[in-house]
């Protein structure tokens, strides 16, 4: 008699795995081995049943404790509860995890594996993505732009039906217009996309010459997009119906515009705040004064107190980015960096030497506070 595989090994998890890890492993394997994705494959069916049995035990604390103690023998007398051999129908477990409805077919199986197709009616078109670059100034103020992109639109010659003018699609004789066929797999039934009509529910005997039966043709579309103030890289805008037309006259998908804000040569953005670095003369730092600093809306006066140190950061309130809701603005942070002259003429050098002598810097070029901290390293311990 063949030995059953260890349930933890079946799901590919460790014995310390928590419930979230176990459910995640089951979801991945259930999609991989589901009979709808592996038609006429008995090995896939057996694997699907095996992982369902393993998940049913390991997701339940009491069953898992019994399995950890006694192994498979804990369920040989029906201890697993419910269903053939003590376990539930694998399809019921799948519906429970993926949120599908009960009963025969439909719900989660069509949505998860068929993308909404196979119902015999028109299918919605694909969503599209458009990546757009904008400047930081445009992100701050908001802007309207026009974009151009290629997409499938409903064929004008056949009005999206796919059939040549004067003809029309006919009901598929294999599935009777349902778009899906049912086959028995052991103790449960499995629905599959109809092989004759590929889930459309209809067949086209005389295809349209423009779209060759597809119902859609490629076209360049233009769209005006209003970008609100406050957007950031990764922000998404949705244009309902701006995606591709659905086959067989189905509704359009949507267009998603993903924004990318360009790097700025002066400002760095941190959420709603803006940061900039400004070099100032050491004379201004020592004496103090007022300077003009750039902002996204022009310039602003910034007072530099006398004795300002390099690295000091000043805050200009309300000069940052607006929030998307428009109710507030961030701040602009200005960090000053003191610029030391690299070259001095004779007169400048003479005056600085006089200043250094007056301050006592010639004899003590290092700060007294630092000298006290570093004294033992500079002179050694007595």
PAKOL-479874 format. One record per residue (C-alpha): x, z, y; residue in one letter. Coordinates in Angstrom, 1 decimal, decimal comma, padded with zeros to 4 digits. Layout:
BEGIN
<atom px="X" pz="Z" py="Y" residuo="A"/>
...
This chain:
BEGIN
<atom px="000,0" pz="000,0" py="000,0" residuo="X"/>
<atom px="001,4" pz="-001,0" py="003,4" residuo="X"/>
<atom px="002,3" pz="001,9" py="005,8" residuo="X"/>
<atom px="000,5" pz="001,9" py="009,1" residuo="X"/>
<atom px="002,7" pz="001,6" py="012,2" residuo="X"/>
<atom px="003,2" pz="004,6" py="014,4" residuo="X"/>
<atom px="000,6" pz="004,6" py="017,2" residuo="X"/>
<atom px="003,2" pz="005,3" py="019,9" residuo="X"/>
<atom px="005,3" pz="002,4" py="018,7" residuo="X"/>
<atom px="002,3" pz="000,1" py="018,6" residuo="X"/>
<atom px="001,7" pz="000,8" py="022,4" residuo="X"/>
<atom px="005,4" pz="000,8" py="023,2" residuo="X"/>
<atom px="005,3" pz="004,3" py="024,8" residuo="X"/>
<atom px="007,2" pz="007,5" py="024,1" residuo="X"/>
<atom px="005,6" pz="010,7" py="022,7" residuo="X"/>
<atom px="005,9" pz="012,3" py="026,1" residuo="X"/>
<atom px="003,9" pz="009,5" py="027,8" residuo="X"/>
<atom px="001,0" pz="010,7" py="029,9" residuo="X"/>
<atom px="-002,5" pz="009,2" py="030,0" residuo="X"/>
<atom px="-001,7" pz="006,8" py="032,8" residuo="X"/>
<atom px="001,3" pz="005,3" py="031,0" residuo="X"/>
<atom px="-000,8" pz="005,0" py="027,8" residuo="X"/>
<atom px="-003,6" pz="003,2" py="029,6" residuo="X"/>
<atom px="-001,2" pz="000,9" py="031,4" residuo="X"/>
<atom px="000,5" pz="000,0" py="028,1" residuo="X"/>
<atom px="-002,9" pz="-000,7" py="026,4" residuo="X"/>
<atom px="-004,1" pz="-002,9" py="029,3" residuo="X"/>
<atom px="-001,0" pz="-005,1" py="029,1" residuo="X"/>
<atom px="-001,2" pz="-005,5" py="025,4" residuo="X"/>
<atom px="-005,0" pz="-006,0" py="025,3" residuo="X"/>
<atom px="-004,7" pz="-008,9" py="027,7" residuo="X"/>
<atom px="-001,9" pz="-010,4" py="025,7" residuo="X"/>
<atom px="-003,6" pz="-010,2" py="022,3" residuo="X"/>
<atom px="-007,3" pz="-010,6" py="023,2" residuo="X"/>
<atom px="-009,1" pz="-013,0" py="020,9" residuo="X"/>
<atom px="-010,4" pz="-015,1" py="023,8" residuo="X"/>
<atom px="-006,8" pz="-015,9" py="024,7" residuo="X"/>
<atom px="-005,7" pz="-016,5" py="021,1" residuo="X"/>
<atom px="-008,6" pz="-018,5" py="019,5" residuo="X"/>
<atom px="-008,3" pz="-019,0" py="015,7" residuo="X"/>
<atom px="-005,3" pz="-016,7" py="015,5" residuo="X"/>
<atom px="-005,9" pz="-014,0" py="012,8" residuo="X"/>
<atom px="-002,6" pz="-012,4" py="013,6" residuo="X"/>
<atom px="-003,6" pz="-011,9" py="017,2" residuo="X"/>
<atom px="-007,0" pz="-010,4" py="016,1" residuo="X"/>
<atom px="-005,2" pz="-008,0" py="013,8" residuo="X"/>
<atom px="-002,9" pz="-007,0" py="016,6" residuo="X"/>
<atom px="-005,8" pz="-006,5" py="019,0" residuo="X"/>
<atom px="-007,5" pz="-004,2" py="016,5" residuo="X"/>
<atom px="-004,3" pz="-002,3" py="016,0" residuo="X"/>
<atom px="-003,6" pz="-001,5" py="019,6" residuo="X"/>
<atom px="-007,3" pz="-000,6" py="020,2" residuo="X"/>
<atom px="-007,1" pz="001,9" py="017,4" residuo="X"/>
<atom px="-003,9" pz="003,4" py="018,7" residuo="X"/>
<atom px="-005,3" pz="003,6" py="022,3" residuo="X"/>
<atom px="-008,5" pz="005,3" py="021,1" residuo="X"/>
<atom px="-006,5" pz="008,1" py="019,5" residuo="X"/>
<atom px="-003,8" pz="008,6" py="022,1" residuo="X"/>
<atom px="-006,2" pz="008,6" py="025,1" residuo="X"/>
<atom px="-008,1" pz="011,5" py="023,7" residuo="X"/>
<atom px="-006,3" pz="014,9" py="023,9" residuo="X"/>
<atom px="-007,9" pz="016,4" py="020,8" residuo="X"/>
<atom px="-007,3" pz="013,2" py="018,7" residuo="X"/>
<atom px="-003,8" pz="012,9" py="020,0" residuo="X"/>
<atom px="-003,0" pz="016,5" py="019,1" residuo="X"/>
<atom px="-004,4" pz="016,0" py="015,6" residuo="X"/>
<atom px="-002,3" pz="012,8" py="015,2" residuo="X"/>
<atom px="000,8" pz="014,5" py="016,4" residuo="X"/>
<atom px="000,4" pz="017,2" py="013,8" residuo="X"/>
<atom px="-001,0" pz="015,3" py="010,8" residuo="X"/>
<atom px="-000,2" pz="011,6" py="011,5" residuo="X"/>
<atom px="-002,6" pz="008,9" py="010,2" residuo="X"/>
<atom px="-004,0" pz="011,3" py="007,5" residuo="X"/>
<atom px="-005,9" pz="013,1" py="010,3" residuo="X"/>
<atom px="-008,3" pz="010,2" py="010,4" residuo="X"/>
<atom px="-008,6" pz="009,1" py="006,8" residuo="X"/>
<atom px="-011,9" pz="010,9" py="006,4" residuo="X"/>
<atom px="-013,4" pz="009,5" py="009,6" residuo="X"/>
<atom px="-011,9" pz="012,0" py="011,9" residuo="X"/>
<atom px="-011,5" pz="009,4" py="014,6" residuo="X"/>
<atom px="-015,2" pz="009,3" py="015,1" residuo="X"/>
<atom px="-017,5" pz="006,3" py="015,4" residuo="X"/>
<atom px="-017,3" pz="002,8" py="014,1" residuo="X"/>
<atom px="-015,9" pz="001,3" py="010,9" residuo="X"/>
<atom px="-013,2" pz="003,5" py="009,3" residuo="X"/>
<atom px="-013,8" pz="006,2" py="012,0" residuo="X"/>
<atom px="-013,0" pz="004,0" py="015,0" residuo="X"/>
<atom px="-015,0" pz="002,2" py="017,6" residuo="X"/>
<atom px="-015,4" pz="-001,6" py="018,0" residuo="X"/>
<atom px="-012,2" pz="-002,9" py="019,8" residuo="X"/>
<atom px="-014,4" pz="-004,9" py="022,2" residuo="X"/>
<atom px="-016,2" pz="-001,7" py="023,3" residuo="X"/>
<atom px="-012,9" pz="-000,1" py="024,1" residuo="X"/>
<atom px="-011,8" pz="-003,2" py="026,0" residuo="X"/>
<atom px="-015,0" pz="-003,1" py="028,1" residuo="X"/>
<atom px="-014,6" pz="000,6" py="028,8" residuo="X"/>
<atom px="-011,0" pz="000,1" py="030,1" residuo="X"/>
<atom px="-011,6" pz="-003,1" py="032,1" residuo="X"/>
<atom px="-015,0" pz="-002,2" py="033,4" residuo="X"/>
<atom px="-017,0" pz="-005,0" py="031,7" residuo="X"/>
<atom px="-020,6" pz="-004,7" py="030,8" residuo="X"/>
<atom px="-021,9" pz="-004,2" py="027,3" residuo="X"/>
<atom px="-023,7" pz="-006,7" py="025,2" residuo="X"/>
<atom px="-022,7" pz="-010,1" py="024,0" residuo="X"/>
<atom px="-020,5" pz="-012,0" py="026,4" residuo="X"/>
<atom px="-020,3" pz="-012,3" py="030,1" residuo="X"/>
<atom px="-019,0" pz="-009,8" py="032,7" residuo="X"/>
<atom px="-015,4" pz="-008,9" py="032,3" residuo="X"/>
<atom px="-014,5" pz="-011,5" py="029,7" residuo="X"/>
<atom px="-015,5" pz="-014,4" py="031,9" residuo="X"/>
<atom px="-014,1" pz="-012,9" py="035,1" residuo="X"/>
<atom px="-010,8" pz="-011,8" py="033,5" residuo="X"/>
<atom px="-009,9" pz="-014,8" py="031,4" residuo="X"/>
<atom px="-012,0" pz="-017,6" py="032,8" residuo="X"/>
<atom px="-011,6" pz="-017,0" py="036,6" residuo="X"/>
<atom px="-015,4" pz="-017,1" py="037,0" residuo="X"/>
<atom px="-015,8" pz="-020,4" py="035,1" residuo="X"/>
<atom px="-017,7" pz="-021,2" py="032,0" residuo="X"/>
<atom px="-021,1" pz="-020,3" py="033,4" residuo="X"/>
<atom px="-022,3" pz="-023,8" py="033,5" residuo="X"/>
<atom px="-022,6" pz="-023,9" py="037,4" residuo="X"/>
<atom px="-020,3" pz="-024,8" py="040,3" residuo="X"/>
<atom px="-017,1" pz="-022,8" py="040,5" residuo="X"/>
<atom px="-015,6" pz="-021,4" py="043,6" residuo="X"/>
<atom px="-012,4" pz="-023,1" py="044,9" residuo="X"/>
<atom px="-009,0" pz="-021,5" py="045,0" residuo="X"/>
<atom px="-007,8" pz="-019,2" py="047,8" residuo="X"/>
<atom px="-004,9" pz="-020,5" py="049,9" residuo="X"/>
<atom px="-002,0" pz="-018,7" py="051,7" residuo="X"/>
<atom px="-000,4" pz="-019,8" py="054,9" residuo="X"/>
<atom px="002,8" pz="-018,1" py="056,2" residuo="X"/>
<atom px="003,1" pz="-018,0" py="060,0" residuo="X"/>
<atom px="005,9" pz="-016,9" py="062,3" residuo="X"/>
<atom px="005,2" pz="-015,4" py="065,7" residuo="X"/>
<atom px="007,4" pz="-013,8" py="068,4" residuo="X"/>
<atom px="007,3" pz="-010,1" py="069,2" residuo="X"/>
<atom px="005,8" pz="-011,0" py="072,6" residuo="X"/>
<atom px="002,9" pz="-012,8" py="070,8" residuo="X"/>
<atom px="002,4" pz="-009,9" py="068,5" residuo="X"/>
<atom px="002,2" pz="-007,6" py="071,5" residuo="X"/>
<atom px="-000,2" pz="-009,7" py="073,6" residuo="X"/>
<atom px="-002,2" pz="-011,5" py="070,9" residuo="X"/>
<atom px="-002,3" pz="-015,3" py="070,8" residuo="X"/>
<atom px="-004,3" pz="-018,2" py="069,6" residuo="X"/>
<atom px="-002,5" pz="-020,9" py="067,5" residuo="X"/>
<atom px="-003,6" pz="-024,0" py="065,7" residuo="X"/>
<atom px="-002,3" pz="-024,6" py="062,2" residuo="X"/>
<atom px="-002,3" pz="-027,6" py="060,0" residuo="X"/>
<atom px="-002,4" pz="-027,4" py="056,2" residuo="X"/>
<atom px="-003,2" pz="-029,5" py="053,1" residuo="X"/>
<atom px="-006,1" pz="-028,5" py="050,9" residuo="X"/>
<atom px="-008,7" pz="-030,0" py="048,5" residuo="X"/>
<atom px="-012,1" pz="-030,7" py="050,1" residuo="X"/>
<atom px="-015,3" pz="-031,9" py="048,7" residuo="X"/>
<atom px="-015,3" pz="-035,6" py="048,0" residuo="X"/>
<atom px="-017,4" pz="-037,5" py="050,5" residuo="X"/>
<atom px="-018,2" pz="-040,4" py="048,2" residuo="X"/>
<atom px="-019,9" pz="-038,3" py="045,5" residuo="X"/>
<atom px="-020,7" pz="-035,2" py="047,5" residuo="X"/>
<atom px="-018,5" pz="-033,2" py="045,2" residuo="X"/>
<atom px="-020,4" pz="-034,0" py="042,0" residuo="X"/>
<atom px="-017,6" pz="-036,0" py="040,5" residuo="X"/>
<atom px="-020,0" pz="-038,7" py="039,4" residuo="X"/>
<atom px="-020,0" pz="-042,3" py="040,7" residuo="X"/>
<atom px="-022,7" pz="-043,1" py="043,3" residuo="X"/>
<atom px="-025,9" pz="-043,9" py="041,6" residuo="X"/>
<atom px="-025,1" pz="-041,7" py="038,6" residuo="X"/>
<atom px="-025,1" pz="-038,0" py="037,9" residuo="X"/>
<atom px="-023,5" pz="-035,6" py="035,4" residuo="X"/>
<atom px="-025,4" pz="-034,9" py="032,2" residuo="X"/>
<atom px="-025,8" pz="-031,7" py="030,3" residuo="X"/>
<atom px="-023,0" pz="-031,0" py="027,8" residuo="X"/>
<atom px="-024,3" pz="-031,5" py="024,2" residuo="X"/>
<atom px="-021,8" pz="-029,1" py="022,7" residuo="X"/>
<atom px="-022,7" pz="-026,0" py="024,7" residuo="X"/>
<atom px="-026,2" pz="-027,0" py="026,0" residuo="X"/>
<atom px="-025,0" pz="-026,4" py="029,6" residuo="X"/>
<atom px="-023,8" pz="-022,9" py="029,0" residuo="X"/>
<atom px="-020,2" pz="-023,8" py="029,5" residuo="X"/>
<atom px="-019,2" pz="-021,5" py="026,6" residuo="X"/>
<atom px="-019,5" pz="-021,5" py="022,8" residuo="X"/>
<atom px="-019,7" pz="-018,4" py="020,5" residuo="X"/>
<atom px="-017,7" pz="-018,0" py="017,3" residuo="X"/>
<atom px="-017,7" pz="-015,1" py="014,8" residuo="X"/>
<atom px="-014,5" pz="-013,1" py="014,3" residuo="X"/>
<atom px="-014,9" pz="-010,5" py="011,6" residuo="X"/>
<atom px="-017,3" pz="-007,9" py="012,8" residuo="X"/>
<atom px="-017,8" pz="-009,1" py="016,4" residuo="X"/>
<atom px="-018,5" pz="-012,3" py="018,2" residuo="X"/>
<atom px="-016,1" pz="-014,0" py="020,7" residuo="X"/>
<atom px="-017,0" pz="-016,4" py="023,5" residuo="X"/>
<atom px="-014,7" pz="-019,3" py="024,4" residuo="X"/>
<atom px="-014,7" pz="-022,0" py="027,0" residuo="X"/>
<atom px="-016,5" pz="-025,0" py="025,7" residuo="X"/>
<atom px="-013,9" pz="-027,6" py="024,6" residuo="X"/>
<atom px="-016,1" pz="-030,6" py="025,4" residuo="X"/>
<atom px="-016,9" pz="-029,8" py="029,0" residuo="X"/>
<atom px="-014,1" pz="-027,3" py="029,8" residuo="X"/>
<atom px="-016,6" pz="-024,8" py="030,9" residuo="X"/>
<atom px="-018,5" pz="-027,0" py="033,4" residuo="X"/>
<atom px="-021,7" pz="-027,2" py="031,4" residuo="X"/>
<atom px="-021,9" pz="-030,9" py="032,2" residuo="X"/>
<atom px="-020,0" pz="-034,1" py="031,4" residuo="X"/>
<atom px="-019,5" pz="-037,1" py="033,6" residuo="X"/>
<atom px="-019,9" pz="-040,5" py="031,9" residuo="X"/>
<atom px="-019,2" pz="-042,5" py="035,1" residuo="X"/>
<atom px="-016,6" pz="-040,7" py="037,2" residuo="X"/>
<atom px="-016,3" pz="-041,2" py="041,0" residuo="X"/>
<atom px="-013,6" pz="-043,7" py="042,0" residuo="X"/>
<atom px="-012,3" pz="-041,6" py="044,9" residuo="X"/>
<atom px="-011,9" pz="-038,2" py="043,2" residuo="X"/>
<atom px="-011,7" pz="-039,5" py="039,6" residuo="X"/>
<atom px="-014,4" pz="-037,1" py="038,5" residuo="X"/>
<atom px="-012,8" pz="-034,0" py="040,0" residuo="X"/>
<atom px="-015,2" pz="-033,7" py="042,9" residuo="X"/>
<atom px="-012,4" pz="-033,0" py="045,4" residuo="X"/>
<atom px="-009,8" pz="-034,9" py="047,4" residuo="X"/>
<atom px="-006,7" pz="-033,8" py="049,2" residuo="X"/>
<atom px="-007,0" pz="-033,6" py="053,0" residuo="X"/>
<atom px="-005,1" pz="-032,2" py="056,0" residuo="X"/>
<atom px="-007,2" pz="-029,6" py="057,8" residuo="X"/>
<atom px="-006,6" pz="-028,0" py="061,2" residuo="X"/>
<atom px="-007,7" pz="-024,5" py="062,2" residuo="X"/>
<atom px="-007,5" pz="-022,4" py="065,3" residuo="X"/>
<atom px="-006,4" pz="-018,9" py="064,6" residuo="X"/>
<atom px="-006,9" pz="-016,0" py="066,9" residuo="X"/>
<atom px="-004,1" pz="-013,4" py="066,3" residuo="X"/>
<atom px="-005,0" pz="-009,9" py="067,7" residuo="X"/>
<atom px="-002,5" pz="-007,8" py="069,6" residuo="X"/>
<atom px="-000,6" pz="-005,2" py="067,6" residuo="X"/>
<atom px="-000,1" pz="-007,2" py="064,4" residuo="X"/>
<atom px="003,1" pz="-006,7" py="062,4" residuo="X"/>
<atom px="005,0" pz="-008,5" py="059,6" residuo="X"/>
<atom px="002,8" pz="-008,5" py="056,6" residuo="X"/>
<atom px="-000,5" pz="-008,4" py="058,5" residuo="X"/>
<atom px="-003,1" pz="-010,8" py="057,0" residuo="X"/>
<atom px="-005,9" pz="-012,8" py="058,6" residuo="X"/>
<atom px="-008,7" pz="-014,2" py="056,5" residuo="X"/>
<atom px="-010,6" pz="-017,4" py="057,2" residuo="X"/>
<atom px="-013,7" pz="-017,4" py="055,1" residuo="X"/>
<atom px="-014,2" pz="-020,8" py="053,5" residuo="X"/>
<atom px="-010,8" pz="-022,1" py="054,7" residuo="X"/>
<atom px="-009,5" pz="-022,5" py="051,1" residuo="X"/>
<atom px="-010,0" pz="-025,2" py="048,7" residuo="X"/>
<atom px="-013,4" pz="-026,7" py="047,7" residuo="X"/>
<atom px="-014,7" pz="-025,7" py="044,3" residuo="X"/>
<atom px="-015,0" pz="-028,3" py="041,6" residuo="X"/>
<atom px="-018,4" pz="-029,9" py="040,9" residuo="X"/>
<atom px="-019,6" pz="-029,0" py="044,3" residuo="X"/>
<atom px="-018,6" pz="-025,3" py="044,2" residuo="X"/>
<atom px="-018,1" pz="-023,2" py="047,4" residuo="X"/>
<atom px="-014,8" pz="-023,1" py="049,1" residuo="X"/>
<atom px="-012,2" pz="-020,4" py="048,6" residuo="X"/>
<atom px="-010,7" pz="-018,5" py="051,5" residuo="X"/>
<atom px="-007,5" pz="-019,0" py="053,5" residuo="X"/>
<atom px="-005,2" pz="-016,0" py="054,0" residuo="X"/>
<atom px="-002,7" pz="-016,2" py="056,9" residuo="X"/>
<atom px="000,3" pz="-013,9" py="056,4" residuo="X"/>
<atom px="002,2" pz="-013,1" py="059,6" residuo="X"/>
<atom px="005,9" pz="-012,7" py="060,0" residuo="X"/>
<atom px="007,1" pz="-011,3" py="063,4" residuo="X"/>
<atom px="010,5" pz="-012,7" py="064,4" residuo="X"/>
<atom px="013,5" pz="-010,5" py="065,2" residuo="X"/>
<atom px="014,0" pz="-009,9" py="068,9" residuo="X"/>
<atom px="017,3" pz="-010,1" py="070,7" residuo="X"/>
<atom px="016,7" pz="-007,0" py="072,8" residuo="X"/>
<atom px="014,1" pz="-004,8" py="071,0" residuo="X"/>
<atom px="013,7" pz="-003,3" py="067,5" residuo="X"/>
<atom px="010,3" pz="-002,4" py="066,4" residuo="X"/>
<atom px="009,5" pz="000,9" py="064,6" residuo="X"/>
<atom px="005,7" pz="000,9" py="063,9" residuo="X"/>
<atom px="004,2" pz="001,0" py="067,5" residuo="X"/>
<atom px="007,4" pz="002,1" py="069,2" residuo="X"/>
<atom px="010,1" pz="-000,2" py="070,6" residuo="X"/>
<atom px="013,8" pz="000,7" py="070,7" residuo="X"/>
<atom px="016,6" pz="-000,9" py="072,8" residuo="X"/>
<atom px="020,2" pz="-000,1" py="073,5" residuo="X"/>
<atom px="021,5" pz="-000,4" py="077,0" residuo="X"/>
<atom px="025,2" pz="-000,1" py="078,0" residuo="X"/>
<atom px="025,8" pz="001,7" py="081,4" residuo="X"/>
<atom px="028,9" pz="002,2" py="083,5" residuo="X"/>
<atom px="030,6" pz="005,5" py="083,1" residuo="X"/>
<atom px="030,4" pz="006,0" py="086,9" residuo="X"/>
<atom px="026,6" pz="005,8" py="086,7" residuo="X"/>
<atom px="026,6" pz="008,3" py="083,8" residuo="X"/>
<atom px="028,7" pz="010,7" py="085,8" residuo="X"/>
<atom px="027,0" pz="010,3" py="089,2" residuo="X"/>
<atom px="023,5" pz="009,5" py="088,1" residuo="X"/>
<atom px="021,2" pz="006,8" py="089,6" residuo="X"/>
<atom px="018,3" pz="004,5" py="088,8" residuo="X"/>
<atom px="018,4" pz="001,2" py="086,8" residuo="X"/>
<atom px="015,9" pz="-001,5" py="085,8" residuo="X"/>
<atom px="015,4" pz="-001,8" py="082,1" residuo="X"/>
<atom px="013,5" pz="-004,7" py="080,3" residuo="X"/>
<atom px="010,1" pz="-004,1" py="078,7" residuo="X"/>
<atom px="007,8" pz="-006,6" py="077,0" residuo="X"/>
<atom px="005,7" pz="-006,8" py="080,1" residuo="X"/>
<atom px="008,5" pz="-007,1" py="082,7" residuo="X"/>
<atom px="010,9" pz="-004,4" py="083,9" residuo="X"/>
<atom px="010,7" pz="-000,7" py="084,5" residuo="X"/>
<atom px="012,7" pz="001,8" py="086,6" residuo="X"/>
<atom px="014,6" pz="004,4" py="084,6" residuo="X"/>
<atom px="016,3" pz="007,4" py="086,2" residuo="X"/>
<atom px="019,7" pz="008,3" py="084,8" residuo="X"/>
<atom px="020,6" pz="012,0" py="085,6" residuo="X"/>
<atom px="024,1" pz="012,8" py="086,6" residuo="X"/>
<atom px="026,2" pz="013,9" py="083,6" residuo="X"/>
<atom px="024,3" pz="011,8" py="081,1" residuo="X"/>
<atom px="026,2" pz="011,6" py="077,8" residuo="X"/>
<atom px="026,6" pz="008,5" py="075,6" residuo="X"/>
<atom px="023,8" pz="008,3" py="073,0" residuo="X"/>
<atom px="021,2" pz="009,9" py="075,2" residuo="X"/>
<atom px="017,7" pz="008,5" py="074,5" residuo="X"/>
<atom px="015,0" pz="008,2" py="077,2" residuo="X"/>
<atom px="011,3" pz="007,6" py="076,5" residuo="X"/>
<atom px="009,1" pz="005,2" py="078,5" residuo="X"/>
<atom px="005,6" pz="006,2" py="077,5" residuo="X"/>
<atom px="003,1" pz="003,5" py="076,8" residuo="X"/>
<atom px="005,6" pz="000,6" py="077,0" residuo="X"/>
<atom px="005,6" pz="000,0" py="073,2" residuo="X"/>
<atom px="003,3" pz="-002,0" py="071,0" residuo="X"/>
<atom px="-000,5" pz="-001,8" py="071,1" residuo="X"/>
<atom px="-002,4" pz="-000,5" py="068,1" residuo="X"/>
<atom px="-004,5" pz="-003,1" py="066,2" residuo="X"/>
<atom px="-007,6" pz="-001,3" py="067,4" residuo="X"/>
<atom px="-006,4" pz="-001,5" py="071,0" residuo="X"/>
<atom px="-007,0" pz="002,2" py="071,7" residuo="X"/>
<atom px="-003,3" pz="003,2" py="072,3" residuo="X"/>
<atom px="000,2" pz="002,0" py="072,9" residuo="X"/>
<atom px="003,5" pz="003,2" py="071,4" residuo="X"/>
<atom px="006,5" pz="004,1" py="073,5" residuo="X"/>
<atom px="009,8" pz="002,4" py="074,4" residuo="X"/>
<atom px="012,9" pz="004,3" py="073,5" residuo="X"/>
<atom px="016,0" pz="003,5" py="075,6" residuo="X"/>
<atom px="019,3" pz="004,7" py="074,3" residuo="X"/>
<atom px="022,3" pz="004,5" py="076,7" residuo="X"/>
<atom px="025,8" pz="003,8" py="075,6" residuo="X"/>
<atom px="028,6" pz="004,5" py="078,2" residuo="X"/>
<atom px="030,8" pz="001,6" py="078,8" residuo="X"/>
<atom px="034,5" pz="002,3" py="079,4" residuo="X"/>
<atom px="036,4" pz="-000,3" py="081,5" residuo="X"/>
<atom px="039,1" pz="-002,1" py="079,4" residuo="X"/>
<atom px="041,2" pz="-003,2" py="082,4" residuo="X"/>
<atom px="042,0" pz="-001,4" py="085,7" residuo="X"/>
<atom px="043,8" pz="-002,7" py="088,7" residuo="X"/>
<atom px="046,5" pz="-000,6" py="090,4" residuo="X"/>
<atom px="044,1" pz="000,9" py="093,0" residuo="X"/>
<atom px="041,5" pz="001,8" py="090,4" residuo="X"/>
<atom px="044,1" pz="003,4" py="088,1" residuo="X"/>
<atom px="045,6" pz="005,4" py="090,9" residuo="X"/>
<atom px="042,2" pz="006,8" py="091,9" residuo="X"/>
<atom px="041,3" pz="007,7" py="088,3" residuo="X"/>
<atom px="044,6" pz="009,5" py="087,8" residuo="X"/>
<atom px="043,8" pz="011,5" py="091,0" residuo="X"/>
<atom px="040,4" pz="012,3" py="089,6" residuo="X"/>
<atom px="041,8" pz="013,4" py="086,2" residuo="X"/>
<atom px="044,3" pz="015,7" py="087,9" residuo="X"/>
<atom px="041,6" pz="017,2" py="090,1" residuo="X"/>
<atom px="039,5" pz="017,9" py="086,9" residuo="X"/>
<atom px="042,4" pz="019,2" py="084,9" residuo="X"/>
<atom px="042,0" pz="016,4" py="082,4" residuo="X"/>
<atom px="045,6" pz="015,4" py="082,5" residuo="X"/>
<atom px="046,6" pz="018,7" py="080,8" residuo="X"/>
<atom px="043,5" pz="019,1" py="078,7" residuo="X"/>
<atom px="042,2" pz="015,7" py="077,6" residuo="X"/>
<atom px="040,1" pz="017,2" py="074,8" residuo="X"/>
<atom px="036,9" pz="019,1" py="075,4" residuo="X"/>
<atom px="037,4" pz="022,9" py="075,4" residuo="X"/>
<atom px="034,5" pz="023,5" py="073,0" residuo="X"/>
<atom px="036,0" pz="021,1" py="070,4" residuo="X"/>
<atom px="039,5" pz="022,5" py="071,0" residuo="X"/>
<atom px="038,2" pz="026,0" py="070,1" residuo="X"/>
<atom px="036,6" pz="024,7" py="066,9" residuo="X"/>
<atom px="039,6" pz="022,7" py="065,8" residuo="X"/>
<atom px="042,3" pz="025,1" py="066,9" residuo="X"/>
<atom px="043,3" pz="026,3" py="063,5" residuo="X"/>
<atom px="043,7" pz="022,7" py="062,2" residuo="X"/>
<atom px="045,7" pz="021,6" py="065,3" residuo="X"/>
<atom px="048,1" pz="024,6" py="065,4" residuo="X"/>
<atom px="047,7" pz="026,1" py="061,9" residuo="X"/>
<atom px="046,8" pz="029,7" py="061,0" residuo="X"/>
<atom px="049,0" pz="032,5" py="062,5" residuo="X"/>
